[in-house]
């Protein structure tokens, strides 16, 4: 193979079996997403202890839980598109440094206001990585395994939360809540040299450049992927600059863009109420701190199973149909969890079922979103969908605290947060309908 087009290279990668190198890249992305899961969930795990130490009101605790989510939204909207300018690898390294600094400073705070600032900083780094990780996994996967690869990547987030929950029970009881943030900082610090030495640049990013130096990088990467060397290549379909927000808001993408934004917003709104407030409310209802944390662990465990099941089902069934069904069952499971009188064992089982459908539906959205846009605008489309979803995640914990402060019962609040998922199911179904007409 001497002279090829970038389209030929993409076809070659999509149709060949994945090499061990490609699997290794995806594995590294999975490890980073596990770390993100711990870093995001560390505040809900520490919430009861932090609130007790500083005697925080429900409203201020909601703001504290929200601060990292604000950073994640801004990171997704502002930092993620730089992955098309600097490269995925450089952005990932920058974001890991930001996360490490934020977690380290969070472990040394003297006040709740300082903790809020450093949680925002941590969220900024995490948000910048999310769209890049999803895009990298999509780019290094072939057509047959792309859906499953994305499911495994996103399953790593709740898995990291589960591991973090188990570690949190020990660290809080033995060393206090600050040790959780120190542990997260050390884990992030370890990942920096690993990413520096082992994470390659995206082939799609390299193919968007034309120079002799880049050709050397392309051939080096092709060799590691088990592909033959090329003498030259021609860009096809990538003459436009990537990352144009204006493009995804105009025809033919505008309808799908607004529908996927609505879906992400509603699902994140419901999901982050569940993971932010469940532990605290169960402790307030009489359970121990360990039991309260365990409920979130069960939610995330169910989420891992739900996401892998959905990833496997997408090889046989339409992902939009599956996601719409998952969203409807989210409403049912959340209502049962909030309104039914359940014993401890039944409560934990219900938490697992709730996580199964919540996280599974989220995997569906992560799988659908990249397929809505061409490669030249995929990172922007993915980043903005995640960013809009994070707006729902930002509002959610704070709104939950406000509703509690107004005197609403937990059973009423969880139904309030479940109902928007009906809108998300309708939006996903409209995407399916639009595709059918196309």
C-alpha positions as CSV (number, residue, x, y, z in Angstrom):
1,X,0.0,0.0,0.0
2,X,1.7,3.2,-1.2
3,X,-0.7,6.1,-1.6
4,X,-4.1,5.9,0.1
5,X,-6.8,8.3,1.3
6,X,-7.8,8.9,4.9
7,X,-11.1,7.2,4.1
8,X,-9.3,4.0,3.0
9,X,-7.4,3.9,6.3
10,X,-10.7,4.3,8.3
11,X,-12.3,1.5,6.3
12,X,-9.2,-0.7,6.9
13,X,-9.4,-0.2,10.6
14,X,-13.1,-0.6,10.8
15,X,-13.2,-3.9,9.0
16,X,-10.1,-5.6,10.5
17,X,-10.1,-7.5,13.8
18,X,-8.7,-5.3,16.6
19,X,-5.1,-5.7,17.4
20,X,-3.7,-6.2,21.0
21,X,-2.3,-2.6,20.8
22,X,-5.8,-1.2,20.1
23,X,-7.2,-3.2,23.0
24,X,-4.5,-1.9,25.2
25,X,-5.3,1.7,24.3
26,X,-8.9,1.1,25.2
27,X,-7.8,-0.6,28.4
28,X,-5.8,2.5,29.4
29,X,-8.9,4.7,28.7
30,X,-10.9,2.4,30.9
31,X,-8.5,2.9,33.7
32,X,-8.7,6.7,33.4
33,X,-12.5,6.6,33.4
34,X,-12.4,4.4,36.6
35,X,-10.3,7.1,38.2
36,X,-12.8,9.7,37.1
37,X,-15.6,7.7,38.7
38,X,-13.9,7.7,42.0
39,X,-13.0,11.4,41.8
40,X,-16.6,12.4,41.0
41,X,-18.2,10.2,43.7
42,X,-15.7,11.0,46.5
43,X,-17.7,14.0,47.5
44,X,-21.0,12.1,47.9
45,X,-19.2,9.4,49.9
46,X,-17.7,12.1,52.2
47,X,-20.9,14.2,52.3
48,X,-22.2,13.0,55.7
49,X,-18.8,13.4,57.4
50,X,-18.1,16.8,55.8
51,X,-21.6,18.0,56.8
52,X,-21.2,16.8,60.4
53,X,-17.7,18.5,60.8
54,X,-18.8,21.9,59.5
55,X,-22.6,21.7,60.4
56,X,-23.6,22.5,56.8
57,X,-27.2,23.2,55.8
58,X,-28.9,21.0,53.2
59,X,-28.8,23.9,50.7
60,X,-25.1,24.5,51.1
61,X,-24.3,20.8,51.0
62,X,-26.2,20.7,47.7
63,X,-23.9,23.5,46.4
64,X,-20.8,21.6,47.6
65,X,-22.0,18.5,45.8
66,X,-22.7,20.6,42.7
67,X,-19.3,22.4,42.5
68,X,-17.4,19.5,40.7
69,X,-20.3,19.1,38.3
70,X,-20.1,22.8,37.4
71,X,-16.4,22.3,36.6
72,X,-17.2,19.2,34.6
73,X,-19.8,21.1,32.5
74,X,-17.3,23.9,31.7
75,X,-14.6,21.4,31.0
76,X,-16.7,19.5,28.5
77,X,-17.8,22.7,26.7
78,X,-14.6,24.6,26.8
79,X,-11.6,22.2,27.2
80,X,-12.8,19.2,25.2
81,X,-12.7,20.9,21.8
82,X,-9.0,21.6,22.3
83,X,-8.6,17.9,21.7
84,X,-9.1,18.7,18.0
85,X,-6.4,21.5,18.2
86,X,-3.7,20.2,20.5
87,X,-4.4,16.5,20.1
88,X,-6.2,14.0,22.4
89,X,-3.0,12.9,24.2
90,X,-1.9,16.4,25.2
91,X,-5.3,17.4,26.4
92,X,-5.5,14.2,28.5
93,X,-2.2,14.9,30.2
94,X,-3.2,18.5,31.0
95,X,-6.5,17.3,32.4
96,X,-4.8,14.6,34.6
97,X,-2.6,17.3,36.0
98,X,-5.6,19.5,36.8
99,X,-7.4,16.6,38.5
100,X,-4.3,15.7,40.6
101,X,-3.9,19.3,41.8
102,X,-7.6,19.7,42.6
103,X,-7.8,16.4,44.6
104,X,-4.5,17.2,46.4
105,X,-5.7,20.7,47.4
106,X,-9.1,19.3,48.5
107,X,-7.4,17.1,51.0
108,X,-5.8,20.1,52.7
109,X,-8.7,22.5,53.0
110,X,-9.7,24.3,56.2
111,X,-13.2,25.4,55.2
112,X,-16.2,24.3,53.1
113,X,-15.7,27.3,50.8
114,X,-12.1,26.2,49.9
115,X,-13.4,22.6,49.3
116,X,-16.0,24.0,46.9
117,X,-13.3,25.8,44.9
118,X,-11.0,22.8,44.6
119,X,-13.9,20.5,43.8
120,X,-14.7,22.8,40.9
121,X,-11.1,22.6,39.7
122,X,-11.2,18.8,39.9
123,X,-14.4,18.8,37.9
124,X,-12.8,21.0,35.2
125,X,-10.2,18.4,34.5
126,X,-12.6,15.5,34.5
127,X,-14.9,17.3,32.1
128,X,-12.1,18.0,29.7
129,X,-11.3,14.3,29.5
130,X,-14.8,12.8,29.1
131,X,-15.5,13.6,25.4
132,X,-11.9,12.8,24.5
133,X,-12.0,9.4,26.1
134,X,-15.2,8.5,24.4
135,X,-13.8,9.7,21.0
136,X,-10.5,7.8,21.4
137,X,-12.2,4.5,22.2
138,X,-14.5,5.0,19.2
139,X,-11.5,5.8,17.0
140,X,-9.4,2.8,18.1
141,X,-12.3,0.3,17.8
142,X,-13.6,-1.5,14.7
143,X,-17.2,-1.5,13.6
144,X,-18.0,-4.9,15.1
145,X,-16.7,-4.0,18.6
146,X,-17.3,-0.2,18.9
147,X,-20.6,-0.4,20.8
148,X,-19.2,-2.9,23.3
149,X,-16.0,-0.9,23.7
150,X,-17.9,2.2,24.6
151,X,-20.1,0.2,27.0
152,X,-16.9,-1.1,28.7
153,X,-15.4,2.4,28.8
154,X,-18.5,3.9,30.5
155,X,-18.9,0.9,32.8
156,X,-15.5,1.9,34.2
157,X,-17.0,5.0,35.7
158,X,-19.4,3.2,38.1
159,X,-16.7,0.5,38.7
160,X,-14.4,3.3,39.9
161,X,-17.2,4.5,42.1
162,X,-17.7,1.0,43.6
163,X,-14.0,0.6,44.3
164,X,-14.0,4.1,45.8
165,X,-17.0,3.3,47.9
166,X,-15.3,0.2,49.4
167,X,-12.1,2.2,50.0
168,X,-14.1,5.1,51.4
169,X,-15.7,2.9,54.2
170,X,-12.2,2.0,55.5
171,X,-10.5,5.4,54.9
172,X,-13.2,7.5,56.5
173,X,-13.4,5.3,59.6
174,X,-9.6,5.1,60.0
175,X,-8.2,8.4,58.7
176,X,-11.2,10.8,58.2
177,X,-12.7,12.1,55.0
178,X,-9.7,14.1,53.9
179,X,-7.8,10.8,53.2
180,X,-10.3,10.1,50.4
181,X,-9.1,13.1,48.4
182,X,-5.5,12.4,49.1
183,X,-5.9,8.8,47.9
184,X,-7.5,10.2,44.7
185,X,-4.7,12.6,44.2
186,X,-2.0,9.9,44.4
187,X,-3.9,7.6,42.0
188,X,-4.2,10.5,39.4
189,X,-0.5,11.3,39.9
190,X,0.4,7.7,39.1
191,X,-1.6,7.8,35.9
192,X,0.3,10.8,34.5
193,X,3.6,9.0,33.5
194,X,1.6,6.0,32.4
195,X,-0.4,8.1,29.9
196,X,2.8,10.0,28.9
197,X,4.6,6.8,27.9
198,X,1.8,4.5,26.8
199,X,-1.1,6.6,25.3
200,X,-0.7,7.2,21.6
201,X,-2.1,10.2,19.7
202,X,-5.4,9.6,17.8
203,X,-4.9,8.4,14.3
204,X,-7.8,10.5,13.2
205,X,-6.1,13.6,14.6
206,X,-2.8,12.7,12.8
207,X,-4.7,12.2,9.5
208,X,-6.0,15.7,9.7
209,X,-2.5,17.0,9.3
210,X,-0.3,16.8,6.2
211,X,3.5,16.8,6.6
212,X,6.4,14.4,6.4
213,X,6.8,14.4,10.2
214,X,3.1,13.4,10.7
215,X,3.5,10.7,8.1
216,X,6.2,9.1,10.2
217,X,3.9,9.2,13.2
218,X,1.1,7.7,11.2
219,X,3.3,4.8,10.0
220,X,4.6,4.3,13.5
221,X,1.1,4.0,14.8
222,X,0.0,1.8,11.9
223,X,2.9,-0.6,12.6
224,X,1.8,-0.9,16.3
225,X,-1.7,-1.6,15.1
226,X,-0.4,-4.4,12.8
227,X,-1.0,-2.5,9.6
228,X,1.4,-1.9,6.6
229,X,3.4,1.2,5.9
230,X,2.2,3.8,3.5
231,X,4.2,6.3,1.4
232,X,1.6,9.1,1.4
233,X,-2.0,9.8,2.1
234,X,-4.7,12.2,1.0
235,X,-7.3,13.8,3.3
236,X,-10.8,13.1,2.3
237,X,-13.8,14.8,3.9
238,X,-11.7,16.7,6.5
239,X,-11.0,19.9,4.8
240,X,-13.2,21.8,7.2
241,X,-11.8,22.8,10.6
242,X,-13.1,20.4,13.3
243,X,-15.1,21.6,16.3
244,X,-17.6,23.9,14.7
245,X,-20.6,24.4,17.0
246,X,-22.4,26.3,14.3
247,X,-22.4,23.1,12.1
248,X,-24.1,20.8,14.6
249,X,-26.8,23.5,15.2
250,X,-27.8,23.7,11.5
251,X,-29.2,21.3,9.0
252,X,-29.0,18.4,8.7
253,X,-27.9,17.9,12.4
254,X,-30.0,20.5,14.4
255,X,-32.9,18.2,15.2
256,X,-30.7,15.3,16.4
257,X,-28.5,17.8,18.3
258,X,-31.4,19.3,20.3
259,X,-32.9,15.8,21.0
260,X,-29.7,14.3,22.3
261,X,-29.1,17.4,24.4
262,X,-32.5,17.1,26.0
263,X,-31.9,13.4,26.6
264,X,-28.5,13.9,28.3
265,X,-29.9,16.8,30.4
266,X,-32.9,14.8,31.7
267,X,-30.9,11.6,32.4
268,X,-28.0,13.5,34.2
269,X,-30.7,15.4,36.2
270,X,-32.1,12.1,37.5
271,X,-28.9,10.2,37.9
272,X,-27.0,12.8,39.8
273,X,-29.8,13.3,42.3
274,X,-29.6,9.5,43.0
275,X,-25.8,9.3,43.4
276,X,-25.5,12.7,45.3
277,X,-28.3,12.3,47.9
278,X,-29.0,8.6,48.4
279,X,-26.2,7.9,50.9
280,X,-27.0,11.1,53.0
281,X,-30.8,10.5,53.0
282,X,-30.4,6.9,54.0
283,X,-28.1,7.9,56.9
284,X,-30.6,10.5,58.0
285,X,-33.3,7.8,57.9
286,X,-31.4,5.7,60.4
287,X,-28.9,3.6,58.5
288,X,-25.2,3.7,59.3
289,X,-22.7,5.6,57.2
290,X,-21.4,2.3,55.9
291,X,-24.9,1.2,54.9
292,X,-25.6,4.5,53.2
293,X,-22.4,4.3,51.2
294,X,-23.3,0.7,50.3
295,X,-26.5,1.8,48.7
296,X,-24.5,3.9,46.2
297,X,-22.2,0.9,45.6
298,X,-25.3,-1.2,44.8
299,X,-26.5,1.5,42.4
300,X,-23.1,1.4,40.6
301,X,-22.9,-2.4,40.6
302,X,-26.3,-2.6,38.9
303,X,-25.1,0.1,36.5
304,X,-22.1,-2.0,35.4
305,X,-24.3,-5.0,34.7
306,X,-26.9,-2.8,32.9
307,X,-24.3,-1.1,30.7
308,X,-22.6,-4.4,29.6
309,X,-26.0,-6.0,28.9
310,X,-27.0,-3.0,26.8
311,X,-23.7,-3.1,25.0
312,X,-24.2,-6.8,24.1
313,X,-27.8,-6.2,23.1
314,X,-26.8,-3.4,20.6
315,X,-25.1,-6.1,18.4
316,X,-28.6,-7.5,17.8
317,X,-31.1,-4.7,18.5
318,X,-31.4,-1.1,17.6
319,X,-29.7,1.0,20.3
320,X,-32.2,3.8,20.2
321,X,-35.1,1.4,20.9
322,X,-33.1,-0.2,23.7
323,X,-32.2,3.2,25.3
324,X,-35.8,4.4,25.1
325,X,-37.0,1.2,26.9
326,X,-34.2,1.6,29.6
327,X,-35.3,5.2,30.2
328,X,-39.0,4.1,30.8
329,X,-37.9,1.4,33.2
330,X,-35.7,4.0,35.0
331,X,-38.9,5.9,35.9
332,X,-40.5,2.7,37.3
333,X,-37.5,1.6,39.3
334,X,-36.9,5.1,40.8
335,X,-40.5,5.4,41.8
336,X,-40.4,2.0,43.6
337,X,-37.2,2.8,45.4
338,X,-38.6,6.1,46.6
339,X,-42.2,5.2,47.4
340,X,-42.2,1.5,48.5
341,X,-41.7,0.5,52.1
342,X,-38.6,-1.8,51.7
343,X,-36.4,-3.6,54.2
344,X,-32.6,-3.2,54.0
345,X,-32.1,-6.2,51.6
346,X,-35.0,-5.2,49.4
347,X,-33.7,-1.6,49.4
348,X,-30.3,-2.7,48.2
349,X,-31.7,-4.9,45.5
350,X,-33.9,-2.1,44.3
351,X,-30.9,0.2,44.3
352,X,-29.1,-2.3,42.0
353,X,-32.1,-2.4,39.6
354,X,-32.3,1.4,39.6
355,X,-28.6,1.6,38.7
356,X,-29.0,-1.1,36.0
357,X,-31.4,1.1,34.0
358,X,-29.9,4.5,34.8
359,X,-26.4,3.7,33.9
360,X,-27.5,1.4,31.0
361,X,-29.5,4.3,29.5
362,X,-26.5,6.5,29.9
363,X,-24.4,4.1,27.9
364,X,-27.1,4.1,25.2
365,X,-26.8,7.9,24.9
366,X,-23.0,7.7,24.8
367,X,-23.3,5.2,22.0
368,X,-25.9,7.2,20.0
369,X,-24.3,10.6,20.3
370,X,-21.1,10.0,18.2
371,X,-23.1,8.3,15.5
372,X,-25.1,11.5,14.9
373,X,-22.2,13.5,13.5
374,X,-19.4,13.2,10.9
375,X,-15.9,12.6,12.1
376,X,-14.9,16.2,11.6
377,X,-17.4,17.4,14.2
378,X,-17.8,14.4,16.4
379,X,-15.7,15.6,19.4
380,X,-17.6,18.9,19.4
381,X,-21.0,17.1,19.2
382,X,-20.0,14.7,21.9
383,X,-18.5,17.4,24.2
384,X,-21.5,19.7,23.9
385,X,-24.0,16.8,24.5
386,X,-22.0,15.9,27.7
387,X,-21.8,19.6,28.7
388,X,-25.5,20.2,28.4
389,X,-26.0,17.0,30.4
390,X,-23.8,18.3,33.1
391,X,-26.0,21.4,33.4
392,X,-28.7,18.9,34.5
393,X,-26.2,17.3,36.8
394,X,-25.3,20.7,38.3
395,X,-28.9,21.7,38.9
396,X,-29.9,18.3,40.3
397,X,-28.0,18.1,43.7
398,X,-28.8,21.7,44.5
399,X,-32.5,21.4,43.5
400,X,-32.7,18.3,45.7
401,X,-31.4,20.2,48.7
402,X,-33.9,23.0,48.0
403,X,-36.8,20.6,47.8
404,X,-35.7,19.0,51.1
405,X,-35.4,22.5,52.7
406,X,-39.0,23.3,51.5
407,X,-40.3,20.2,53.3
408,X,-40.9,17.7,50.5
409,X,-40.7,14.1,51.4
410,X,-38.0,11.8,49.9
411,X,-40.7,9.7,48.1
412,X,-42.1,12.8,46.5
413,X,-38.7,14.2,45.4
414,X,-37.5,11.0,43.7
415,X,-40.7,10.9,41.6
416,X,-40.1,14.6,40.6
417,X,-36.6,13.6,39.4
418,X,-37.8,10.5,37.6
419,X,-40.5,12.2,35.5
420,X,-38.1,14.0,33.1
421,X,-36.9,10.6,32.0
422,X,-40.2,10.3,30.1
423,X,-39.2,13.3,28.1
424,X,-35.8,11.7,27.4
425,X,-37.4,8.5,26.2
426,X,-39.6,10.5,23.8
427,X,-36.6,12.4,22.5
428,X,-34.7,9.2,21.8
429,X,-37.7,7.7,20.1
430,X,-37.8,10.9,17.9
431,X,-34.2,10.3,16.9
432,X,-35.1,6.8,15.9
433,X,-38.1,8.1,13.9
434,X,-36.0,10.7,12.2
435,X,-33.4,8.1,11.2
436,X,-36.2,5.9,9.8
437,X,-37.3,8.7,7.5
438,X,-33.8,9.6,6.4
